[in-house]
Amino acid sequence: MNGLFLHKELAAGRWYTFTLFEQLGNIGSEVSRARRAQSKDEQRFQNAIDRALELFDLTLSDLRWRGRLKEIGRAREVFCDAVYGGKEYGSSLSDLERYFDHFALAIRR
């Protein structure tokens, strides 16, 4: 089953050892990569999108966050909106990058 994942080691169980902030910070890294590649390098842009969605899905499958699934799912939805031009929510990858940066900063403290 691990052959289907981009993040094979994380999908094999390591992801579930991370705190919620660590998981969201890692998602934020992919959001940043997507923003930097947007309109510059289509393949890198798509790869970052794929990795971010995989990490979102791994986070949504983490049973520890049952009470946060609506919030995490909404962040995934807004990410998809930003990727496709922000037509539904007016979202952008820059906005999401700022949102996820807070989690990365919290980890460092």
N, C-alpha and C positions, 0 to 999 in steps of 0.2 A: 504494500500500500504506500510506503514512503516514496516510491518511484514517481508518484503523482504530484509530489510537493516540490516547490522551488526551494523552500527552507527545510530540507530533509531532517537535519538534526533538531531543529526546533519542533517540527511536527512530530518527531519521534518521542517527544515528552519534555524536552528542555524548556519549551515555551511555558509550560505549566508550572515551572519553578520560579518564573518571574513575577514580580508584583504587578498590579494593574498599571502603576505609573511607568514601570519598565516596559511593559507591553505597549502602552500608548506612546511612549517615547520612541520605541522602535518603529511603530507605524509612522510616527512623525518624520523619522529619517527617510522613509520611502516617499512620503508626501513632499519633502524637500527635494529629493532627487527628481521626482516627477515635475515639480515646478521649474527646476533648473533646466530640464530637458525640453519642456513644453515649447513648441514652435521652433525648436533648434535641431533636435535629434529624435525623430519619430520612434525609432527602435528603443532607444534608452527610455523615452517617455512611456512607451507601452510596457516595457519590462518593469519599470518602477510602479506603474499602476497594478500590474499583475501581482507583484510582491506585496504591495500595500493591501490589496484585497485579500490575499492569502492570510496575511497577519491579522486583518480584521476578522476573518472567518475563524482563525485559531482562537482569537480572543473571545469571540462569541460562543465558541464551543467549550470555553473554560467554565466549569461548573461553579467556581468560586464567585463568579460575577453575576449570578442569577438575578440579583436585585438591580443590576446595572445594564441589563441587556437592551432595554429600550434606548438608553442613552448611547451605548456603543453602536447599536444598529442605526440610530439616527446619524451619528458621526460618519458611518460608512455610507449612508444614503447621501449626505451632504458632500462627501468626497466624490462619489459618482457624479453628482450634479456638477461639481466644480470641473471635473475631467471633461464633461460634455458641454461645457460653456456656461454653466450657472443659470440656465433658463428657468428652472423650477424655484430655486431659493436665492438666486443672485449670489451664489457662493463663488469663491475663487481659491485656487491652491495657495495663494499668498495669505489669505485669511486663515485657512486651515493650518498652514505652517505656523502662524503665530499662536493659534490655539494649542497645537501639539508641543510647541516650544516650552510651554509652561510645565509639561510633564517631564521633559528632559531636564529642565532647571531644577525641578523638585527632587529628582533622583540625585543630583549632584550635591544637594544640601544635606 
